[in-house]
Every structure is written in C-alpha cells, then in structure tokens.
Amino acid sequence: MTIDTKYWTEAQATGGGRNGVAKLASGMLTVTMASPKELGGSGAGHNPEELFALGYAACYLGAMRFAASSEKLGTVPEDATVTAHVGIGPRSEGGFGLKVKLVVALPGLERDVAEKIVERGHFICPYSNATHGNIDVETELA
C-alpha cells in the first residue's frame, strides 16, 4: 500500500505515558494523562482510549460526509452524529486490546441510503482502515 502523505502532525508524551502529559508540538493542546480507575489508576486525567474515541468519531463522521458527497449518495444531515465507544482489556493471547462500537445517527435519511453511507464511510475513514483486521469494530445505525 502506498500513501501520498498530505499532512503530518506531531505529539509528545512525557512522564509515565498513561500517567503523564501528552501535548501537540503546535502547542494547541496539552492533556494531563491518567489511567482510568478501572485499570488501577486515579482517573484524574484523560487516557489514550478517550483520545482515540474523539478522533475516531470525528474522522468517521467526516468520512461519511465525504463518501456521501463524492459518491452522490445523498447529503449527511447537519445534525448527524457518531458516538464512539472504545473499550480496553486484556487479550487472551496476552497484552491488551481494544474494541470499538460506533453508534451512527443520520436523522431524516432512508435506512438503505444511511446504511450505504455508513458502509462507504468505513472505506474512506483512515481510522477504519487502520483498525480493519486488528480491532473488533461494530457499527450500529441508530
């Protein structure tokens, strides 16, 4: 696979990784990181799963808009939403793994059109392409 990269970003983590600070090189965002209580942490900050959920939700919504427009499938409504649920836990093979559930709301669209947009969104979205075959991703059309 060849990628003609059009944009790069840069972020740096310091401290303990899950318990430290993560910041963008641009200085536009700095996040205090803390493991969630469910994983033995303090929960007094954010964690990589939250940031992944934010990114995936935003990226997938944009991908659906792009797919709908470029493939003439209709218009994604302005009040469309994607809610990304990201879970983490131990894998049977060792280490940790992620699970994702994307809940998509496309109010006002016929179900068959909405389903096609949801499907094509996964083809376009770089998060979906990165996770395909690596992470269990479930998509629910609300």
KARAQUI-V468071 format. One record per run of one state. SS is the DSSP state (hx for helix, st for strand, lp for the rest). FROM is the first residue (numbers start at 1). TO is the last residue. Records with the same first field share a line. If there is no record, write none. Layout:
SS = FROM-TO + FROM-TO
This chain:
lp = 1-10 + 16-19 + 25-29 + 34-36 + 40-45 + 47-47 + 71-80 + 91-95 + 106-110 + 125-125 + 132-135 + 142-142
st = 11-15 + 20-24 + 30-33 + 46-46 + 81-90 + 96-105 + 136-141
hx = 37-39 + 48-70 + 111-124 + 126-131
